[in-house]
Amino acid sequence: MPRLPGIRKALPDTSVAVTVLEDAPNLSRDLFDLSLFMSQPTGDCGETVIAEDQIFGFVHRALPRTSISTVTSVSILSCTTTPGRKTGPCGVFPCPACFPISREVLDTPNYSIALAEALAGAGILIGHHLLVEDSIRRGDLVRPFPQTWRL
């Protein structure tokens, strides 16, 4: 929820309640004043694109990354409920051509746990730039591979 501090700052007199969902709500049925989701724009009335996103792999800064062979020895962190988790262009998760990692995939029940594990140095996570941009900017997380996909 890296956008939440900015929303609270922009709307200081507004009470903000957060509901975390894996899929966008049906706004004709679900009562939300505002919803933020990562997806392809649909062109629906009221939809506003606030940022473009990218997907890439990242690791804790302390993990060895002097060569592909040292980075590929770490575990892959994954969220079992992340939509579109087959992020490689080949349609395989993890994409062996894009992320040459031979280790087992460690699934977590939600993205925040997978991100916390990446921040703790438990392995590589393939995820959204918009969710980790602050950690990348601070240097807590780094990108060991150059591959990037736009949503």
MIZA-993005 format. One record per residue (C-alpha): residue number from 1; residue in one letter; x, y, z. Coordinates in nm, 2 decimals, padded with zeros to 4 digits. Layout:
N
  pos  code      px      py      pz
  NUM     a       X       Y       Z
...
END
This chain:
151
  pos  code      px      py      pz
    1     m   00.00   00.00   00.00
    2     p   00.27   00.25  -00.10
    3     r   00.01   00.50  -00.23
    4     l  -00.18   00.52   00.10
    5     p   00.04   00.79   00.26
    6     g   00.00   01.01  -00.04
    7     i  -00.37   00.97  -00.04
    8     r  -00.39   01.05   00.33
    9     k  -00.17   01.36   00.28
   10     a  -00.38   01.48  -00.02
   11     l  -00.71   01.42   00.18
   12     p  -00.63   01.51   00.54
   13     d  -00.99   01.55   00.65
   14     t  -01.10   01.22   00.50
   15     s  -01.13   00.90   00.70
   16     v  -00.96   00.62   00.49
   17     a  -01.06   00.26   00.54
   18     v  -00.87   00.00   00.34
   19     t  -01.00  -00.33   00.21
   20     v  -00.75  -00.56   00.04
   21     l  -00.89  -00.77  -00.24
   22     e  -00.72  -00.99  -00.50
   23     d  -00.95  -00.89  -00.78
   24     a  -01.10  -00.55  -00.86
   25     p  -01.45  -00.50  -00.71
   26     n  -01.76  -00.48  -00.92
   27     l  -01.83  -00.10  -00.86
   28     s  -02.19  -00.13  -00.98
   29     r  -02.25  -00.37  -00.69
   30     d  -01.97  -00.31  -00.43
   31     l  -01.98   00.02  -00.24
   32     f  -01.63   00.18  -00.26
   33     d  -01.56   00.55  -00.30
   34     l  -01.22   00.48  -00.45
   35     s  -01.05   00.16  -00.57
   36     l  -00.69   00.12  -00.68
   37     f  -00.59  -00.19  -00.88
   38     m  -00.31  -00.30  -01.11
   39     s  -00.46  -00.41  -01.44
   40     q  -00.49  -00.32  -01.80
   41     p  -00.71  -00.01  -01.85
   42     t  -01.06  -00.11  -01.96
   43     g  -01.18   00.24  -02.06
   44     d  -01.47   00.22  -01.82
   45     c  -01.64   00.54  -01.72
   46     g  -01.46   00.68  -01.41
   47     e  -01.15   00.48  -01.46
   48     t  -00.83   00.68  -01.43
   49     v  -00.48   00.55  -01.49
   50     i  -00.26   00.69  -01.21
   51     a   00.07   00.51  -01.30
   52     e   00.20   00.25  -01.54
   53     d   00.35  -00.06  -01.38
   54     q   00.63  -00.30  -01.46
   55     i   00.70  -00.65  -01.33
   56     f   01.05  -00.77  -01.25
   57     g   01.25  -00.98  -01.01
   58     f   01.40  -00.83  -00.69
   59     v   01.60  -00.94  -00.39
   60     h   01.73  -00.80  -00.06
   61     r   02.04  -00.59  -00.11
   62     a   02.24  -00.83   00.11
   63     l   02.19  -01.13  -00.11
   64     p   02.49  -01.22  -00.33
   65     r   02.44  -01.09  -00.68
   66     t   02.79  -01.09  -00.83
   67     s   02.69  -01.33  -01.10
   68     i   02.38  -01.52  -01.23
   69     s   02.50  -01.84  -01.06
   70     t   02.51  -01.68  -00.71
   71     v   02.17  -01.51  -00.75
   72     t   02.01  -01.83  -00.90
   73     s   02.09  -02.02  -00.59
   74     v   01.83  -01.84  -00.38
   75     s   01.47  -01.94  -00.33
   76     i   01.19  -01.80  -00.54
   77     l   00.92  -01.64  -00.34
   78     s   00.56  -01.64  -00.48
   79     c   00.21  -01.55  -00.38
   80     t  -00.04  -01.83  -00.46
   81     t  -00.32  -01.58  -00.51
   82     t  -00.15  -01.32  -00.73
   83     p  -00.34  -01.28  -01.05
   84     g  -00.11  -01.31  -01.36
   85     r   00.17  -01.48  -01.16
   86     k   00.28  -01.65  -01.48
   87     t   00.48  -01.34  -01.56
   88     g   00.73  -01.48  -01.82
   89     p   00.65  -01.42  -02.19
   90     c   00.66  -01.80  -02.23
   91     g   00.37  -01.84  -01.99
   92     v   00.56  -02.05  -01.74
   93     f   00.61  -01.95  -01.37
   94     p   00.88  -01.90  -01.30
   95     c   00.99  -01.85  -01.66
   96     p   01.31  -02.05  -01.70
   97     a   01.44  -01.84  -01.99
   98     c   01.38  -01.51  -01.81
   99     f   01.47  -01.60  -01.46
  100     p   01.73  -01.88  -01.47
  101     i   01.67  -02.00  -01.11
  102     s   01.69  -02.37  -01.03
  103     r   01.56  -02.35  -00.68
  104     e   01.21  -02.45  -00.55
  105     v   00.93  -02.20  -00.55
  106     l   00.82  -02.11  -00.20
  107     d   00.45  -02.01  -00.21
  108     t   00.30  -01.77   00.05
  109     p  -00.07  -01.71   00.10
  110     n  -00.06  -01.34   00.02
  111     y   00.17  -01.08  -00.15
  112     s   00.25  -00.89   00.17
  113     i   00.40  -01.21   00.33
  114     a   00.60  -01.27   00.01
  115     l   00.73  -00.91   00.01
  116     a   00.82  -00.93   00.38
  117     e   01.01  -01.25   00.31
  118     a   01.20  -01.07   00.02
  119     l   01.28  -00.78   00.26
  120     a   01.41  -01.03   00.51
  121     g   01.65  -01.18   00.25
  122     a   01.46  -01.51   00.20
  123     g   01.48  -01.51  -00.18
  124     i   01.38  -01.35  -00.50
  125     l   01.03  -01.22  -00.56
  126     i   00.89  -01.14  -00.90
  127     g   00.64  -00.85  -00.85
  128     h   00.51  -00.51  -00.93
  129     h   00.74  -00.21  -00.94
  130     l   00.46   00.01  -00.79
  131     l   00.45  -00.20  -00.48
  132     v   00.83  -00.20  -00.42
  133     e   00.94   00.13  -00.56
  134     d   01.01   00.29  -00.22
  135     s   01.22  -00.02  -00.11
  136     i   01.41   00.00  -00.44
  137     r   01.47   00.37  -00.40
  138     r   01.60   00.32  -00.04
  139     g   01.82   00.04  -00.16
  140     d   01.66  -00.22   00.06
  141     l   01.57  -00.43  -00.26
  142     v   01.77  -00.45  -00.58
  143     r   01.71  -00.60  -00.92
  144     p   01.95  -00.88  -01.00
  145     f   01.81  -00.93  -01.36
  146     p   01.75  -00.67  -01.63
  147     q   01.42  -00.83  -01.76
  148     t   01.11  -00.61  -01.72
  149     w   00.76  -00.65  -01.85
  150     r   00.50  -00.37  -01.87
  151     l   00.14  -00.43  -01.78
END
